[in-house]
Amino acid sequence: MTPLRDRVPRLSPELRERLELDRLRRRPAAPDERHPLRQQVQAYPSLLDQVLGSALEPDYVAAARRRDERAREAATGAPADDAATGGGAERRTPGRARLASVLVLAVFAVLVATAVRETAADAPTDALVRETLVREAGERRTELAELQSLVAETRRDNAELSSELRQARALRSEAVGDLRALAAAAGFQAVSGEGLRWTVRNEPDELGGDLVAANELAYLVNGLWEAGAEAIAVNGQRLTARSAITQSGRGINVNGSPLTAPFVVSVVGDPRTLESLFAETRSGYLWLLTVDTLGFPVTVERDDELLLPAAREGLLATCGSCDPEEQVAPGGQTDD
C-alpha cells in the first residue's frame, strides 16, 4: 500500500514560496503589528489551508481505496471486510439496480399483458356498442330528414295560407268598400261630399192650389238619379230604392212624412256633370219644361261639404203601407 503522503502531488517552487509567506503571516503578531488591516487579512483562510483541504478530491480518494482493497484481496486471498471498507455496499449497488430494473420490467410486462387481455375481452362488447351507436345515428339521421321535410312542407303551407290570407283581406276590404257603397246608395248610411242643392219654392195659382205637385218633384229626383247622383235627400228625408214621393190631398209626402215648401233637394255627386247631364235625361227635360210652363221659382247652388243623413229605420214597412198607384220611386215615373 502506497503511503498517502506519496500520493500528494509535489508543489512547485513558486507555490512553496507562497506557502512560506503565508506561514509567516499566520504567526502571532507583535503588539505593534495588531493593525486593523492586518487583522482583516488574517481573518481570511490561508492558501495552505485551501490547498490541503482540496488537494485530494473525493473521487481520487475512492479510486485509491478500491486499489488498496484489490491489492489486499490479492495478498490475503479473502475479500476485505465490507463493514470496514464499505466496498461490499459499492459492489452490491449494481446488482440491486439490475434487480430493480428487472422487477420494473416484470411489472410493466404484467400490466401490458393485463391490458391486452382486457382489450381482447372487451372487443365484442365494443363492437356491439359501436354497432348500436351506428344504428342509432342512422335512425336519428332519418328522423332529422323527416323533420326537415316536415318543416319545409309546413313552410310551404304557411306561405300558401299567408297568400290566401292576403287575398281574403283584399276581398274583405273590397267587400267592405262595396258594402259601404251599397249602404250609401241604398240610403242606410250617411253620406258626405260635394254636390248640388236645388231649392223649389211653392206659389199658389189662380184657383188657390199649390203649383208644385208630387209628380213634378219626382221629375227632378228621377232626373238627378239618371244623371249620376250618388245620394239624394228631400228636406232631410233620405231617398232609397224603397222611397216614394206621393201626393196626399194638396200636400206632398216623402217616405210617408209630409213636407212643406220650400222643397230643398240635396244631391251628392260630381257637380260638373250632374247639371249638364240632368238636362239630357227624359225626367230632366220634363222638369225643365214644367218649370218653364208653370213658372215657380227654382235655385241651384253648388256645395262642397254636403252631409246627407241615413234613411230612417222601418222605411220599408212605412213604404209598404203606401198606395202603390201613388208611389214614385227614384228612377221610376209617377202614375198620372
HUDA-V217126 format. One record per pair of residues at least 4 apart in sequence whose ideal C-beta (glycine too) atoms are under 8 Angstrom apart, sorted by the first residue. I is the first residue (numbers start at 1). J is the second residue. Records with the same first field share a line. If there is no record, write none. Layout:
# HUDA-V217126
I->J / J
This chain:
# HUDA-V217126
1->68 / 71 / 72
2->6 / 7
3->7
4->8
7->56 / 64
8->55 / 56
9->55
11->15 / 16 / 19 / 51
12->16
13->17
14->18
15->19 / 51
16->20
17->21
18->22 / 47
19->23 / 47 / 48 / 51
20->24
21->25
22->26 / 46 / 47 / 48
23->27 / 46 / 48
25->41 / 42 / 46
26->42 / 46
29->33 / 34 / 38 / 42
30->34
33->38
34->38 / 39
35->39
36->40
37->41
38->42
39->43
40->44
45->49 / 50
46->50
47->51
48->52
49->53
50->54
51->55
56->60 / 61
57->61
58->62
59->63
60->64
61->65
62->66
63->67
64->68
65->69 / 85 / 87
66->70 / 87
67->71
68->72
69->73 / 80 / 85 / 87
70->74
71->75
72->76 / 80
73->77 / 78 / 79 / 80
79->88
80->84 / 85 / 87
81->85
82->86 / 87 / 88 / 89
83->88
86->90
87->91
88->92
89->93
91->95
92->96
93->97
94->98
95->99
96->100
97->101
98->102
99->103
100->104
101->105
102->106
103->107
104->108
105->109
106->110
107->111
108->112
109->113
110->114
111->115
112->116
113->117
114->118
115->119
116->120
117->121
118->122
119->123
122->126
123->127
124->128
125->129
126->130
127->131
128->132
129->133
130->134
131->135
132->136
133->137
134->138
135->139
136->140
137->141
138->142
139->143
140->144
141->145
142->146
143->147
144->148
145->149
146->150
147->151
148->152
149->153
150->154
151->155
152->156
153->157
154->158
155->159
156->160
157->161
158->162
159->163
160->164
161->165
162->166
163->167
164->168
165->169
166->170
167->171
168->172
169->173
170->174
171->175
172->176
173->177
174->178
175->179
176->180
177->181
178->182
179->183
180->184 / 189
181->185
182->186
183->188 / 189
184->189 / 191 / 230 / 231
185->230 / 231
186->240 / 241 / 311
187->231 / 238 / 239 / 240 / 241 / 243 / 310 / 311 / 315
188->240 / 310 / 311
189->310
190->307 / 308 / 309 / 310
191->230 / 231 / 268 / 307 / 308
192->268 / 305 / 306 / 307 / 308
193->230 / 268 / 269 / 305 / 306
194->268 / 270 / 271 / 302 / 303 / 304 / 305 / 306
195->229 / 230 / 266 / 267 / 268 / 269 / 271 / 274 / 302 / 303 / 306
196->266 / 267 / 269 / 271 / 274 / 275 / 300 / 301 / 302 / 303
197->264 / 265 / 266 / 267 / 300 / 301 / 302 / 303 / 306
198->220 / 224 / 264 / 265 / 267 / 298 / 299 / 300
199->262 / 263 / 264 / 265 / 298 / 299 / 300 / 301
200->212 / 217 / 220 / 261 / 262 / 263 / 264 / 265 / 296 / 297 / 298
201->261 / 262 / 296 / 297 / 298
202->210 / 211 / 212 / 261 / 262 / 263 / 296
203->211 / 296 / 297
204->208 / 209 / 210 / 211
205->209 / 210 / 211
209->250
210->250 / 261
211->294 / 295 / 296
212->216 / 217 / 252 / 261 / 263 / 296
213->217 / 247 / 252
214->218 / 245 / 246 / 247 / 252 / 253 / 326 / 328 / 334
215->219 / 247 / 328 / 334 / 336
216->220 / 287 / 290 / 294
217->221 / 234 / 245 / 252 / 263 / 265
218->222 / 245 / 283 / 328 / 332 / 333 / 334
219->223 / 283 / 284 / 286 / 287 / 290
220->224 / 265 / 283 / 287
221->225 / 232 / 234 / 239 / 245 / 265 / 328 / 330
222->226 / 281 / 283 / 328 / 330 / 331 / 332 / 333
223->227 / 278 / 281 / 282 / 283 / 284 / 285 / 286 / 287
224->229 / 232 / 265 / 267 / 269 / 274 / 278 / 284
225->229 / 232 / 330 / 331
226->277 / 278 / 281 / 282 / 283 / 284 / 331
227->269 / 273 / 274 / 275 / 277 / 278 / 280 / 281 / 284
228->269 / 270 / 273 / 274 / 277
229->267 / 268 / 269 / 274
230->268 / 269
231->238 / 239 / 267 / 268 / 269 / 308
232->238 / 239 / 265 / 266 / 267 / 268 / 308 / 330
233->237 / 238 / 239 / 265 / 266 / 308 / 309
234->239 / 245 / 254 / 259 / 263 / 264 / 265 / 266
235->254 / 259 / 263 / 264
236->309
237->243 / 254 / 255 / 257 / 259
238->243 / 255 / 308 / 309 / 310 / 311 / 312
239->243 / 254 / 255 / 311 / 330
240->311 / 315 / 330
241->329 / 330
242->315 / 316 / 319 / 329
243->254 / 255 / 311 / 315 / 319 / 329 / 330
244->253 / 254 / 255 / 256 / 319 / 322 / 326 / 327 / 328 / 329
245->252 / 253 / 254 / 328 / 334
246->252 / 253 / 254 / 322 / 323 / 326 / 327 / 328
247->251 / 252 / 253 / 326
248->252 / 253 / 258
251->258 / 259 / 260
252->258 / 259 / 263
253->257 / 258 / 259 / 322
254->259
255->311 / 312 / 315 / 318 / 319
256->318 / 319 / 321 / 322
259->263
266->303 / 306 / 308
267->274 / 306
268->306 / 308
269->273 / 274
270->274
271->275 / 302
272->276
273->277
274->278
275->279 / 300
276->280
277->281 / 284
278->284
279->284 / 285 / 288
280->284 / 285
281->285
282->286
283->287 / 333
284->288
285->289
286->290
287->291
288->292
289->293
290->294
291->295 / 296 / 298
311->315
314->318
315->319
316->320
317->321
318->322
319->327
322->326 / 327
323->327
325->335
326->335
327->332
328->332 / 333 / 334
